Amino acid sequence: MYSWMARILKSLSPLRSMAIEDLKTRDWVLLPGTLCTGDVFSGFLDTLGIPAERRVPVRLRLPEVESYAGVLGIVADSAVLCGFSLGAIVAAHHADGLSAARMVLFGLNPFPDDPAKAAGRRNLERDVLAEGGASALSLRLPPLGGPDPDGARDTVLSMADVASEDIEAHTALALTRSGALGALSRSRSPVFVMTGSHDDMAQVSQGQAGADAAPFGRFRDIPDLGHYALLEDPVACAQAFLELEDEVP
């Protein structure tokens, strides 16, 4: 499915190719977003050739950002920490306490939650508990782009059903988080932030601010994709990652 990306990987410069091969030997700690599972990263990781046994999903079941310091401190040391949306927020809040090989953050909003969103978050939580994740999310999904938007939508809704039992923790995390810019400013790892150019849930300017805050931060906006860029076009996301990787000294 992603054969052209395999050809790109083979054509990399020796130094860049060595870096990618090194990252393939490390664990990839995966922090998914609200009503998501680790499957949100699957196409992206498949394209990069990350072995299945190196993928370590972390379920967001704790309601406070600070509660993840212990588990991330154990599993993310020298690993690649990869977060999407709410998972990217959790990762960013711990950027100053981790020795990750890379921090790869999709759809990041590093600012405190907008109080105007509180009612909508509570309404989603209520509907998920009453109807299930897919039913509650189906009418709330933003437009999806990429080569197969219907397939991406099906995956989002399937994940929502699986992750629906964690909605109370997801809601609490979103509502109570503080800003992550301070933690990012003290980070010691390369921080890659990627945002779909049409993302209205975590805007390009927010992702850029997160990358700018990190001493070794880099940013890419991915053209014509939205908040679920990872599912909309995993190949484009992998290409953006490789471009950022090429900029690491």
BAFI-3210 file (N, C-alpha, C; in Angstrom, 3 decimals, decimal comma, padded with zeros to 6 digits):
// residues 249
n [1|2|3|4|5|6|7|8|9|10|11|12|13|14|15|16|17|18|19|20|21|22|23|24|25|26|27|28|29|30|31|32|33|34|35|36|37|38|39|40|41|42|43|44|45|46|47|48|49|50|51|52|53|54|55|56|57|58|59|60|61|62|63|64|65|66|67|68|69|70|71|72|73|74|75|76|77|78|79|80|81|82|83|84|85|86|87|88|89|90|91|92|93|94|95|96|97|98|99|100|101|102|103|104|105|106|107|108|109|110|111|112|113|114|115|116|117|118|119|120|121|122|123|124|125|126|127|128|129|130|131|132|133|134|135|136|137|138|139|140|141|142|143|144|145|146|147|148|149|150|151|152|153|154|155|156|157|158|159|160|161|162|163|164|165|166|167|168|169|170|171|172|173|174|175|176|177|178|179|180|181|182|183|184|185|186|187|188|189|190|191|192|193|194|195|196|197|198|199|200|201|202|203|204|205|206|207|208|209|210|211|212|213|214|215|216|217|218|219|220|221|222|223|224|225|226|227|228|229|230|231|232|233|234|235|236|237|238|239|240|241|242|243|244|245|246|247|248|249]
n.u [000,824|001,985|004,173|005,666|006,684|008,457|010,389|011,335|012,512|014,624|016,189|017,335|019,866|023,028|023,547|021,039|019,538|020,749|019,928|017,132|017,090|018,157|016,095|014,126|014,881|014,201|011,791|008,503|006,552|003,191|000,729|-002,518|-005,364|-008,407|-011,027|-009,657|-007,528|-004,378|-004,367|-004,603|-002,116|-001,208|-001,054|000,852|003,117|003,416|004,147|006,638|007,965|008,149|008,607|006,012|006,347|007,714|005,979|004,365|001,552|-000,019|-002,609|-004,929|-006,089|-006,049|-007,055|-005,604|-003,011|-000,518|-000,352|000,786|003,497|005,074|004,709|005,475|008,079|009,269|008,752|009,385|012,051|014,809|013,272|011,041|008,647|005,371|002,619|-000,875|-003,128|-005,007|-003,259|-000,830|-000,798|-000,585|001,950|003,537|003,348|005,084|007,543|009,891|010,786|011,662|013,817|013,670|014,270|013,115|010,425|007,327|004,718|001,408|-001,204|-001,150|-002,142|-000,719|-001,637|-003,562|-006,833|-009,564|-012,039|-014,527|-015,019|-015,842|-018,555|-019,239|-017,460|-018,382|-020,926|-020,324|-019,109|-021,322|-023,018|-021,490|-021,354|-024,019|-024,761|-022,659|-019,391|-019,050|-021,598|-022,018|-019,929|-020,209|-021,780|-020,300|-017,846|-015,225|-014,826|-013,074|-009,991|-007,651|-006,784|-008,766|-011,300|-013,690|-012,900|-011,107|-012,883|-014,440|-012,539|-011,998|-014,492|-014,730|-012,581|-013,540|-015,659|-014,268|-012,654|-014,458|-015,036|-013,160|-013,803|-014,468|-012,042|-010,620|-012,074|-011,716|-008,929|-008,667|-010,090|-008,810|-006,147|-003,073|-001,098|001,432|003,727|005,837|007,025|007,812|009,707|011,806|012,655|014,793|014,964|014,775|011,959|009,260|006,646|003,581|000,931|-002,213|-003,035|-005,647|-006,684|-009,006|-009,345|-006,985|-005,057|-002,863|-001,260|-001,116|000,247|002,667|003,492|004,015|006,198|008,031|008,551|010,171|013,606|014,851|012,946|010,808|008,659|005,953|003,380|000,870|-000,207|-003,626|-004,893|-006,747|-007,638|-007,389|-005,101|-003,234|-004,739|-006,029|-004,071|-001,594|000,820|001,660|002,072|004,196|006,128|006,447|007,502|009,970|011,183|011,523|013,184|015,435|016,448|017,592|020,493]
n.v [-001,210|001,193|001,439|003,307|004,918|003,187|003,089|005,700|005,648|003,908|005,493|007,381|009,596|008,326|009,053|009,933|007,649|005,894|007,055|006,642|003,852|003,404|004,468|002,617|000,508|001,224|001,564|002,738|004,825|005,270|007,690|008,066|010,112|011,779|009,494|007,702|004,980|003,177|002,531|004,763|005,535|003,560|003,357|005,349|004,387|001,909|002,748|003,889|001,647|000,660|-001,867|-004,081|-005,082|-003,107|-001,135|000,641|001,175|003,589|003,788|006,340|006,701|007,965|010,809|013,185|015,247|015,222|012,708|010,950|011,012|009,041|006,565|007,365|008,153|005,716|004,141|005,787|006,499|007,022|006,255|006,700|009,073|009,362|011,284|012,022|014,654|014,863|013,063|014,080|016,455|015,546|014,319|016,587|018,067|016,719|017,044|018,128|016,343|014,008|011,720|011,295|009,824|011,010|013,351|013,175|014,879|015,138|017,275|019,171|021,225|023,457|025,125|026,196|024,731|026,088|027,776|028,077|025,756|023,909|023,159|021,790|019,647|018,331|017,643|015,848|013,819|012,983|012,012|009,962|008,164|007,487|006,592|005,328|005,400|005,677|006,444|008,848|010,416|010,556|012,612|014,755|014,815|016,468|017,551|015,181|014,668|013,620|010,552|008,625|009,424|008,303|005,794|006,635|007,903|005,716|004,327|006,157|006,178|003,517|003,269|005,018|003,646|001,565|002,978|004,248|003,780|005,180|007,823|009,601|010,073|011,163|013,521|014,888|015,253|016,970|019,248|020,155|020,608|022,433|024,924|023,793|025,015|025,867|023,456|022,400|024,300|023,624|021,225|018,527|016,941|016,305|017,796|017,167|018,685|018,303|019,354|019,244|021,282|022,134|021,862|022,518|022,041|021,839|024,265|025,403|027,557|027,072|024,625|025,476|027,281|025,545|024,063|026,145|026,824|024,819|024,027|022,375|022,199|021,546|022,264|021,229|021,965|020,044|019,806|020,261|018,515|017,542|017,518|014,807|013,942|011,854|009,583|010,353|010,701|008,821|008,402|010,931|012,072|010,502|011,242|013,948|013,615|012,404|014,507|016,339|014,831|014,852|017,313|017,211|017,815]
n.w [000,000|000,700|-001,044|-002,474|-000,500|000,692|-001,291|-001,135|001,408|000,912|-000,677|000,903|002,265|003,497|006,249|007,150|006,645|008,438|010,834|010,766|010,790|013,302|014,903|014,403|015,980|018,483|021,183|020,459|022,037|022,437|022,575|022,353|021,217|022,393|022,669|021,076|020,009|020,033|017,380|015,810|015,030|013,340|010,414|009,831|011,263|010,046|007,484|007,984|008,690|011,300|013,626|014,812|017,379|018,632|019,286|021,742|023,203|025,303|027,428|028,001|030,899|033,278|035,132|035,426|034,204|035,469|036,538|034,776|034,838|036,083|034,627|032,042|032,522|032,877|030,518|028,373|028,303|026,349|024,212|021,367|021,685|020,923|020,234|019,839|019,475|022,338|023,529|022,587|023,978|026,646|026,472|025,853|028,209|029,828|028,750|029,764|031,604|030,524|028,777|025,948|022,728|020,527|020,358|019,023|017,849|017,041|015,970|018,118|020,815|022,782|024,757|027,692|028,206|026,392|028,103|026,935|025,622|027,436|027,957|025,601|025,744|028,034|027,169|025,102|026,607|028,158|026,124|025,021|027,163|027,292|024,719|023,433|021,886|019,013|018,063|019,464|018,521|015,796|014,622|015,252|014,068|012,319|008,850|006,830|005,128|002,580|000,728|001,199|002,671|003,689|004,626|006,607|008,328|009,157|010,645|012,714|014,058|014,797|016,594|018,518|019,712|020,990|022,797|024,417|027,115|028,480|028,447|030,508|031,860|029,711|029,278|031,707|031,658|029,446|030,307|032,618|032,196|032,328|030,601|028,254|027,388|029,009|029,943|027,474|026,767|028,352|027,456|026,420|024,259|020,685|019,280|017,350|015,764|014,183|012,127|010,560|007,777|007,598|010,092|012,472|015,110|016,542|015,901|013,230|014,075|016,805|016,964|015,841|017,800|019,916|018,894|018,542|021,153|022,145|022,635|020,745|018,775|015,969|013,215|011,104|008,838|007,384|004,197|003,196|004,949|007,908|011,411|011,953|010,600|010,664|010,090|007,797|005,804|006,104|004,802|003,908|006,405|007,334|005,479|006,158|008,714|008,050|006,698|008,780|010,395|008,839|009,378|011,846|013,677]
ca.u [000,000|002,837|005,407|006,494|007,415|009,590|011,424|011,932|013,385|015,834|016,978|017,822|021,299|023,505|023,372|019,613|019,119|021,215|019,077|015,861|017,301|018,305|014,785|013,357|015,277|013,739|010,356|007,696|005,513|002,089|-000,310|-003,607|-006,194|-009,743|-011,786|-008,779|-006,634|-003,093|-004,548|-004,505|-000,737|-000,789|-000,629|002,087|004,211|003,602|004,865|008,031|008,559|008,392|008,094|004,860|006,783|008,293|004,910|003,926|000,460|-000,337|-004,021|-005,153|-007,155|-005,879|-007,719|-004,747|-001,789|000,633|-000,363|001,480|004,946|005,718|004,736|006,271|009,475|009,764|008,685|009,814|013,484|015,510|012,301|010,355|007,346|004,526|001,304|-001,852|-004,197|-004,905|-002,017|000,270|-000,828|-000,007|003,386|004,176|003,425|006,185|008,704|011,091|011,180|011,909|015,004|013,203|015,077|012,342|009,030|006,628|003,425|000,445|-002,400|-000,867|-002,502|000,051|-002,198|-004,651|-008,078|-010,464|-013,241|-015,726|-015,197|-016,196|-019,905|-019,196|-016,768|-019,283|-022,007|-019,783|-018,966|-022,663|-023,560|-020,703|-021,789|-025,397|-024,995|-021,466|-018,478|-019,282|-022,841|-021,860|-018,937|-020,478|-022,297|-019,375|-016,579|-014,963|-014,564|-011,804|-009,385|-006,844|-007,248|-009,895|-011,934|-014,682|-012,162|-010,603|-014,028|-014,793|-011,537|-012,231|-015,677|-014,423|-011,763|-014,364|-016,385|-013,317|-012,112|-015,533|-015,036|-012,176|-014,198|-014,448|-010,650|-010,260|-012,712|-011,046|-007,609|-008,812|-010,615|-008,007|-004,725|-002,474|-000,346|002,639|004,847|006,960|007,694|008,477|010,875|012,883|012,880|016,147|014,832|014,186|010,497|008,650|005,213|002,956|-000,480|-002,880|-003,257|-007,070|-007,083|-009,695|-009,402|-005,669|-004,713|-001,462|-000,550|-000,890|001,346|003,890|003,899|004,605|007,528|008,901|008,916|011,170|014,937|015,137|011,637|010,616|007,229|005,459|001,952|000,708|-001,234|-004,919|-005,370|-007,361|-007,174|-007,052|-004,136|-002,606|-005,611|-006,402|-002,979|-000,422|002,041|002,072|002,599|005,518|007,044|006,732|008,420|011,297|011,747|011,981|014,326|016,583|016,945|018,242|021,949]
ca.v [000,000|002,367|001,002|004,443|005,383|002,280|003,529|006,914|005,257|003,311|006,516|008,357|009,725|007,350|009,489|009,942|006,256|005,328|007,569|005,945|002,471|003,444|004,680|001,373|-000,420|001,767|001,523|003,896|004,939|005,890|008,321|008,469|011,234|011,531|008,447|007,027|003,923|003,194|002,327|006,033|005,657|002,341|003,609|006,134|003,519|000,924|003,401|004,056|000,336|000,417|-003,207|-004,122|-005,355|-001,893|-000,170|000,529|002,128|003,956|004,159|007,524|006,328|008,764|012,085|014,346|015,196|014,914|011,289|010,144|011,187|007,782|005,583|007,883|008,124|004,346|003,576|006,708|006,762|006,642|005,813|007,739|009,337|009,819|011,619|012,636|015,446|014,830|012,368|015,012|017,402|014,859|014,184|017,898|018,486|016,003|017,147|018,499|015,280|012,785|011,629|010,585|009,999|011,992|013,570|013,368|015,336|015,476|017,970|019,673|022,538|023,517|026,127|025,702|024,536|027,229|027,537|028,028|024,392|023,015|022,612|020,812|018,449|017,635|017,061|014,666|012,784|012,490|011,234|008,727|007,249|007,058|006,024|004,715|006,357|005,935|007,185|010,203|011,176|010,557|013,904|015,802|014,722|017,482|016,955|014,470|014,747|012,474|009,738|007,764|010,016|007,395|004,808|007,302|008,103|004,421|004,011|007,046|005,750|002,227|003,544|005,694|002,627|000,833|003,861|005,004|003,627|006,106|009,191|010,476|010,494|012,052|014,815|015,546|015,684|018,129|020,415|020,605|020,762|023,763|025,025|022,964|025,738|025,881|022,152|022,298|025,191|022,979|019,887|018,231|016,048|016,867|017,793|017,361|018,968|018,279|019,742|019,380|022,696|022,430|021,442|023,559|021,644|022,252|025,041|025,479|028,523|026,444|023,688|026,248|027,820|024,450|023,776|027,302|026,865|023,790|024,373|021,565|021,984|021,780|022,213|021,086|021,833|019,050|020,433|019,694|017,536|018,116|017,097|013,382|013,782|010,535|008,615|010,864|010,419|008,437|008,519|012,333|012,288|009,878|012,075|015,126|013,172|012,210|015,828|016,887|014,027|015,265|018,577|016,988|017,864]
ca.w [000,000|000,812|-001,680|-002,881|000,669|000,855|-002,229|-000,584|002,506|000,355|-001,348|001,871|002,439|004,479|007,628|007,455|006,676|009,706|011,911|010,706|011,223|014,755|015,511|014,274|017,045|019,761|021,429|020,132|023,055|021,710|023,386|021,447|021,628|022,916|021,980|020,126|020,464|019,352|015,939|015,085|014,540|012,635|009,041|009,920|011,689|008,982|006,399|008,403|008,918|012,726|013,942|015,715|018,753|019,188|019,524|023,140|023,445|026,689|027,488|028,836|031,832|034,488|034,828|035,623|033,406|036,318|036,910|033,775|034,957|036,447|033,542|030,931|032,937|032,734|029,173|027,321|028,353|025,117|023,217|020,609|022,301|019,819|020,757|018,959|020,083|023,800|023,852|022,351|025,096|027,814|026,239|025,925|029,605|030,485|027,877|030,513|032,527|029,769|027,925|024,766|021,528|019,778|020,703|017,763|018,348|015,997|016,431|019,466|021,338|024,023|025,646|028,552|027,483|026,276|028,926|026,091|025,133|028,533|027,798|024,527|026,222|028,955|026,374|024,445|027,635|028,475|025,016|024,895|028,219|027,040|023,392|022,861|021,278|017,589|017,901|019,988|017,767|014,356|014,185|015,694|013,359|011,291|007,532|006,710|003,815|002,207|-000,396|001,552|003,858|004,268|005,401|007,807|009,212|009,748|011,664|013,859|014,799|015,407|017,779|019,521|020,467|021,841|023,841|025,060|028,567|029,046|028,118|031,688|032,057|028,607|029,505|032,830|031,187|028,561|031,010|033,762|031,883|032,223|029,360|028,181|026,792|029,944|029,889|026,183|026,743|029,120|026,916|025,944|023,113|019,465|019,335|016,039|015,845|012,861|012,175|009,267|007,466|007,759|011,441|013,230|016,517|017,058|014,718|012,830|014,933|018,100|016,792|015,642|019,103|020,681|018,352|018,792|022,568|022,445|022,124|019,563|018,176|014,542|012,896|009,734|008,581|006,330|003,355|002,805|005,920|009,084|012,727|011,924|009,508|010,759|009,431|006,483|004,876|006,896|004,004|003,986|007,760|007,394|004,706|006,977|009,763|007,467|006,422|010,058|010,829|008,034|009,920|013,147|013,495]
c.u [000,856|004,187|006,291|007,252|008,616|010,726|012,118|012,917|014,704|016,748|017,549|019,341|021,761|023,266|021,907|019,077|019,542|020,340|017,743|016,014|017,485|016,947|013,913|013,703|014,794|012,244|009,723|006,517|004,400|001,018|-001,422|-004,458|-007,527|-010,481|-010,975|-008,012|-005,300|-003,193|-004,447|-003,108|-000,355|-000,289|000,684|003,277|004,471|004,436|006,345|008,729|008,902|007,803|006,961|005,290|007,426|007,238|004,306|002,816|000,243|-001,769|-004,201|-006,355|-007,076|-006,348|-006,851|-003,444|-000,606|000,753|000,434|003,002|005,642|005,829|005,563|007,760|010,097|009,846|009,277|011,303|014,162|014,579|011,850|008,974|006,465|003,115|000,421|-002,896|-004,065|-003,634|-000,796|000,355|-000,194|001,506|004,101|004,319|004,585|007,480|009,987|011,567|011,567|013,206|014,639|014,143|014,447|010,995|008,324|005,167|002,544|-000,762|-002,271|-001,452|-001,809|-000,485|-003,240|-005,950|-008,928|-011,728|-014,524|-016,006|-015,741|-017,563|-019,934|-018,518|-017,669|-020,441|-021,542|-019,644|-020,317|-023,186|-022,797|-021,158|-023,185|-025,547|-023,843|-020,649|-018,784|-020,522|-022,671|-020,942|-019,330|-020,959|-021,369|-018,070|-016,414|-014,793|-013,171|-011,307|-008,633|-007,470|-008,471|-010,584|-012,980|-014,009|-011,606|-011,723|-014,428|-013,816|-011,729|-013,396|-015,465|-013,575|-012,610|-015,166|-015,463|-012,886|-013,185|-015,525|-014,039|-012,589|-014,170|-013,029|-010,219|-010,830|-012,018|-009,666|-007,709|-009,196|-009,637|-006,548|-004,311|-001,742|000,951|003,858|006,067|007,737|008,426|009,739|012,067|013,223|014,302|016,125|014,451|012,668|009,974|007,156|004,657|001,453|-001,030|-003,229|-004,714|-007,583|-007,712|-009,759|-008,089|-004,997|-003,208|-000,684|-000,252|000,251|002,676|004,403|004,551|006,010|008,497|009,374|010,051|012,531|015,308|013,828|011,618|009,150|007,012|003,940|001,813|-000,461|-002,486|-005,444|-005,903|-006,802|-006,727|-006,079|-003,497|-003,419|-005,956|-005,327|-001,715|000,881|002,556|002,651|003,992|006,545|007,416|007,706|009,839|011,964|012,271|013,202|015,598|017,198|017,641|019,740|022,597]
c.v [001,257|002,090|002,178|005,029|004,472|002,670|004,791|006,570|004,688|004,364|007,558|008,429|008,753|007,773|009,450|008,516|005,590|005,785|006,853|004,516|002,408|003,594|003,433|000,370|000,038|001,530|002,834|003,911|005,812|006,404|008,805|009,588|010,813|010,531|007,768|005,903|004,068|002,982|003,628|006,208|004,563|002,607|004,365|005,239|002,413|001,509|003,563|002,729|000,065|-000,941|-003,170|-004,310|-004,148|-000,840|-000,398|001,550|002,354|004,464|005,350|007,269|007,120|010,180|013,331|014,184|014,741|013,423|010,420|010,241|009,859|006,823|006,070|007,886|006,751|003,937|004,486|007,011|006,175|006,110|006,995|007,882|010,010|010,055|012,268|013,373|015,446|014,114|013,234|016,033|016,784|014,732|015,516|018,379|017,823|016,102|017,435|017,412|013,996|012,869|010,803|010,824|011,035|012,162|013,967|013,648|015,796|016,181|018,519|021,062|022,674|024,511|025,513|025,608|025,802|026,951|027,450|026,627|023,440|022,378|021,546|019,526|017,641|016,979|015,815|013,523|012,161|011,583|009,930|007,706|006,701|006,250|005,187|005,721|006,693|006,780|008,636|011,048|011,385|011,914|015,064|015,796|015,873|016,796|016,324|014,558|013,484|011,637|008,889|008,304|009,104|006,313|005,392|007,511|006,797|004,051|004,869|006,542|004,389|002,404|004,155|004,696|001,898|001,681|004,554|004,887|004,552|007,568|010,111|010,961|011,451|013,455|015,579|016,053|016,960|019,382|020,998|020,868|022,229|023,820|024,240|023,714|025,759|024,581|021,976|023,153|024,594|021,587|019,751|017,361|016,828|016,711|018,117|017,572|019,040|018,504|019,793|020,831|023,106|022,035|022,618|023,246|021,954|022,967|025,086|026,420|027,947|025,430|024,395|026,811|026,750|024,133|024,911|027,341|025,907|024,171|023,618|021,210|022,311|021,550|021,975|021,161|020,974|019,488|019,571|018,620|018,247|017,540|015,639|013,086|012,403|009,466|009,052|010,548|010,074|008,553|009,960|012,651|011,688|010,698|013,337|014,774|013,023|013,546|016,474|016,140|014,454|016,558|018,415|016,993|016,504]
c.w [000,000|000,143|-002,080|-001,709|000,943|-000,076|-001,740|000,532|001,993|-000,266|-000,391|001,853|003,519|005,919|008,036|007,550|007,977|010,859|011,938|011,196|012,732|015,436|015,412|015,370|018,415|019,923|020,991|021,096|022,489|022,661|022,451|022,034|022,199|022,033|020,878|020,817|019,734|017,860|015,150|014,476|013,549|011,220|008,974|010,264|010,677|007,850|006,733|008,637|010,366|013,091|014,958|017,156|019,414|019,518|020,907|023,390|024,934|026,713|028,436|029,738|033,134|034,197|034,986|034,852|034,245|036,626|035,935|033,885|035,212|035,288|032,365|031,270|032,776|031,268|028,098|027,346|027,113|024,025|022,371|021,221|021,263|020,344|019,710|019,777|021,609|024,240|023,624|023,471|026,335|027,650|026,416|027,365|030,357|029,688|028,640|031,458|031,849|028,979|026,698|023,592|020,601|020,473|019,414|018,088|017,192|016,614|017,841|019,684|022,693|025,043|026,584|027,765|027,506|027,100|028,095|025,567|026,199|028,340|026,713|024,950|027,153|028,195|025,631|025,444|027,969|027,369|024,816|025,933|027,953|025,757|022,850|022,079|019,840|017,368|018,337|019,116|016,308|013,848|014,550|014,910|012,373|009,944|007,499|005,273|003,482|001,110|-000,093|002,801|004,488|005,110|006,687|008,816|009,906|010,864|012,905|014,702|015,448|016,662|018,888|020,346|021,438|023,035|024,661|026,583|029,257|028,890|029,333|031,990|030,959|028,830|030,619|032,426|030,355|029,336|032,022|033,420|031,930|030,888|029,417|027,653|027,710|029,910|028,564|026,127|027,483|028,581|026,384|024,685|021,860|019,516|017,943|016,233|014,431|012,990|010,766|009,003|007,641|009,145|012,183|014,719|017,244|015,890|014,473|013,738|016,308|018,026|016,609|016,961|019,965|020,210|018,652|020,244|022,896|021,870|020,860|018,858|016,695|014,214|011,412|009,747|007,329|005,464|003,181|003,748|007,148|010,370|012,737|010,782|009,499|010,046|008,011|005,435|005,664|006,126|004,038|005,364|007,906|006,621|005,486|008,102|009,219|007,140|007,702|010,561|010,085|008,573|011,268|012,938|013,706]
res [m|y|s|w|m|a|r|i|l|k|s|l|s|p|l|r|s|m|a|i|e|d|l|k|t|r|d|w|v|l|l|p|g|t|l|c|t|g|d|v|f|s|g|f|l|d|t|l|g|i|p|a|e|r|r|v|p|v|r|l|r|l|p|e|v|e|s|y|a|g|v|l|g|i|v|a|d|s|a|v|l|c|g|f|s|l|g|a|i|v|a|a|h|h|a|d|g|l|s|a|a|r|m|v|l|f|g|l|n|p|f|p|d|d|p|a|k|a|a|g|r|r|n|l|e|r|d|v|l|a|e|g|g|a|s|a|l|s|l|r|l|p|p|l|g|g|p|d|p|d|g|a|r|d|t|v|l|s|m|a|d|v|a|s|e|d|i|e|a|h|t|a|l|a|l|t|r|s|g|a|l|g|a|l|s|r|s|r|s|p|v|f|v|m|t|g|s|h|d|d|m|a|q|v|s|q|g|q|a|g|a|d|a|a|p|f|g|r|f|r|d|i|p|d|l|g|h|y|a|l|l|e|d|p|v|a|c|a|q|a|f|l|e|l|e|d|e|v|p]
***
